């Protein structure tokens, strides 16, 4: 709905629990949340389940949104906390060690990145998406998170800082190092790297 392009109107209706507002909100942000959660947890089924829980949490806690940041930033902080908590739970239960290498490969191969035109990569082919998913495996959890936030979902440094509680200088440094490693691996896999639109 066009009226919800105005965030203040959207937030007001969300706080009034209007169904049309939540439907708009979920439709607008579901791919962003899914790609972000997946970048951290690297498991398609878990990412999907966590993403659903994120929107449930937003529904339950929308009255607590103080509007000191954008609702997108607030949403991604919730997504980050929910994902990290889930990872801790899985580590305690040691469930993540039971996933086979074959299943991990299947997860990576089946996952579609939501953006087809990002400043970092031109993902015009399914093969390029698969190469990027494979290349991302060389990065650790935090590095993947920052790369996906900034390049694939095009979140600015200031918002990433609010989401992750990292200093902007630290974020830029980590992204710069990660980008170099990711670029080299992506090219090794036969991908075409385009960083002409981004100056780090």
VMD Tcl script that draws the C-alpha trace (Angstrom):
set ca {
  {0.00 0.00 0.00}
  {1.31 3.37 -0.99}
  {0.46 5.01 2.35}
  {2.88 2.66 4.10}
  {5.80 4.04 2.14}
  {5.65 6.65 4.90}
  {7.33 4.89 7.82}
  {5.55 6.97 10.45}
  {2.18 5.83 9.10}
  {3.35 2.23 8.92}
  {4.62 2.25 12.50}
  {1.44 3.87 13.76}
  {-0.71 1.19 12.15}
  {1.61 -1.57 13.32}
  {1.25 -0.31 16.88}
  {-2.50 -0.35 16.39}
  {-2.20 -3.99 15.23}
  {-3.75 -3.36 11.83}
  {-3.56 -6.53 9.77}
  {-2.92 -4.72 6.50}
  {0.11 -3.01 8.04}
  {1.63 -6.28 9.20}
  {0.96 -7.91 5.84}
  {2.74 -5.03 4.11}
  {5.61 -5.14 6.60}
  {6.19 -8.88 6.24}
  {6.00 -8.76 2.46}
  {8.46 -5.86 2.30}
  {11.06 -7.29 4.67}
  {10.79 -11.09 4.62}
  {13.58 -11.58 2.06}
  {15.87 -9.16 3.87}
  {15.37 -10.96 7.18}
  {15.79 -14.40 5.61}
  {19.02 -13.52 3.80}
  {20.44 -11.87 6.92}
  {19.57 -14.74 9.25}
  {20.88 -17.28 6.73}
  {24.18 -15.41 6.42}
  {24.75 -16.01 10.12}
  {23.38 -19.50 10.72}
  {24.07 -21.08 7.29}
  {21.17 -23.49 7.52}
  {18.17 -22.99 5.29}
  {15.55 -24.64 7.51}
  {16.77 -22.87 10.64}
  {16.90 -19.54 8.79}
  {13.32 -19.95 7.66}
  {12.09 -20.86 11.16}
  {13.98 -18.01 12.80}
  {12.66 -15.55 10.22}
  {9.10 -16.50 11.12}
  {9.89 -16.07 14.81}
  {11.35 -12.62 14.13}
  {8.06 -11.35 12.73}
  {6.16 -12.93 15.62}
  {8.50 -11.12 18.04}
  {7.90 -7.85 16.21}
  {4.14 -8.35 16.44}
  {4.37 -9.04 20.17}
  {6.79 -6.22 20.95}
  {5.85 -3.47 18.50}
  {4.46 -1.34 21.33}
  {7.99 -1.26 22.79}
  {9.51 0.19 19.62}
  {10.77 3.62 20.72}
  {11.38 4.90 17.16}
  {14.89 6.08 18.01}
  {16.05 4.18 14.91}
  {14.32 3.04 11.74}
  {11.98 0.10 12.11}
  {14.21 -1.83 9.71}
  {17.20 -1.38 12.03}
  {15.10 -2.42 15.04}
  {13.86 -5.47 13.12}
  {17.39 -6.56 12.18}
  {18.55 -6.20 15.79}
  {15.76 -8.59 16.77}
  {16.76 -10.94 13.94}
  {20.39 -10.86 15.06}
  {19.55 -11.59 18.70}
  {17.14 -14.40 17.79}
  {19.71 -15.99 15.49}
  {22.57 -15.78 17.97}
  {20.36 -17.26 20.69}
  {19.40 -20.11 18.36}
  {23.04 -20.80 17.51}
  {23.90 -20.95 21.21}
  {21.05 -23.38 21.78}
  {22.18 -25.60 18.91}
  {25.75 -25.61 20.16}
  {24.63 -26.65 23.63}
  {22.53 -29.44 22.16}
  {25.25 -30.24 19.63}
  {22.60 -30.53 16.95}
  {24.55 -28.58 14.39}
  {27.30 -31.25 14.33}
  {24.80 -33.83 13.08}
  {24.14 -32.06 9.82}
  {25.95 -33.90 7.02}
  {28.29 -32.23 4.57}
  {25.94 -33.28 1.79}
  {23.01 -31.51 3.44}
  {25.05 -28.35 3.90}
  {25.92 -28.39 0.22}
  {22.26 -28.91 -0.63}
  {21.26 -26.00 1.59}
  {23.80 -23.71 -0.02}
  {22.88 -24.75 -3.53}
  {19.16 -24.27 -3.01}
  {19.27 -20.88 -1.37}
  {18.37 -17.91 -3.57}
  {19.78 -14.53 -2.66}
  {17.02 -11.93 -2.72}
  {18.87 -9.31 -4.72}
  {19.78 -9.79 -8.36}
  {21.65 -6.50 -8.70}
  {23.92 -5.56 -5.80}
  {26.89 -3.16 -5.75}
  {29.24 -6.07 -5.09}
  {28.08 -8.80 -7.44}
  {26.00 -9.01 -10.59}
  {24.14 -12.24 -9.89}
  {22.52 -12.72 -13.25}
  {22.78 -16.51 -13.20}
  {21.84 -19.21 -10.74}
  {25.43 -20.47 -10.95}
  {26.69 -17.13 -9.65}
  {24.42 -17.40 -6.63}
  {25.78 -20.86 -5.91}
  {29.35 -19.64 -6.30}
  {28.71 -16.78 -3.91}
  {27.17 -19.09 -1.32}
  {30.19 -21.38 -1.58}
  {32.64 -18.48 -1.41}
  {30.92 -17.15 1.71}
  {31.89 -20.35 3.51}
  {35.51 -19.15 3.82}
  {34.32 -16.31 6.05}
  {33.49 -16.67 9.70}
  {30.03 -15.95 11.12}
  {30.68 -12.27 11.82}
  {32.37 -11.62 8.47}
  {29.47 -13.19 6.55}
  {27.01 -11.13 8.52}
  {28.73 -7.85 7.65}
  {29.19 -8.72 3.98}
  {25.55 -9.70 3.54}
  {24.27 -6.64 5.39}
  {26.38 -4.10 3.53}
  {26.74 -5.47 0.02}
  {23.86 -7.82 -0.64}
  {21.21 -5.99 1.39}
  {22.85 -2.57 0.91}
  {22.61 -1.49 4.56}
  {24.76 1.59 5.28}
  {27.56 1.48 7.84}
  {25.66 3.64 10.32}
  {22.73 1.22 10.43}
  {25.05 -1.80 10.64}
  {26.64 -0.17 13.66}
  {23.23 0.17 15.31}
  {22.35 -3.44 14.49}
  {25.63 -5.03 15.62}
  {26.83 -2.52 18.25}
  {30.20 -2.37 16.45}
  {32.08 0.85 15.80}
  {31.87 2.08 12.20}
  {35.67 1.99 11.84}
  {35.72 -1.64 12.94}
  {32.93 -2.52 10.52}
  {34.73 -0.90 7.58}
  {37.98 -2.65 8.44}
  {36.36 -6.07 8.76}
  {34.38 -5.62 5.54}
  {37.48 -4.50 3.63}
  {39.46 -7.58 4.67}
  {36.54 -9.93 4.12}
  {35.77 -8.52 0.70}
  {39.31 -9.25 -0.53}
  {39.14 -12.88 0.60}
  {35.65 -13.31 -0.79}
  {36.62 -11.77 -4.12}
  {39.58 -14.14 -4.53}
  {37.52 -17.20 -3.68}
  {34.58 -16.13 -5.89}
  {36.93 -15.72 -8.86}
  {38.55 -19.10 -8.15}
  {35.09 -20.64 -8.45}
  {34.60 -19.05 -11.85}
  {32.49 -16.07 -10.85}
  {32.73 -12.56 -12.26}
  {33.38 -9.96 -9.59}
  {32.20 -6.37 -10.05}
  {33.21 -3.87 -7.39}
  {33.14 -0.79 -9.59}
  {30.21 0.69 -7.68}
  {31.74 0.37 -4.23}
  {34.78 2.27 -2.97}
  {36.10 0.99 0.32}
}
mol new
graphics top color blue
foreach p $ca { graphics top sphere $p radius 0.5 }
foreach p [lrange $ca 0 end-1] q [lrange $ca 1 end] { graphics top cylinder $p $q radius 0.2 }
display resetview
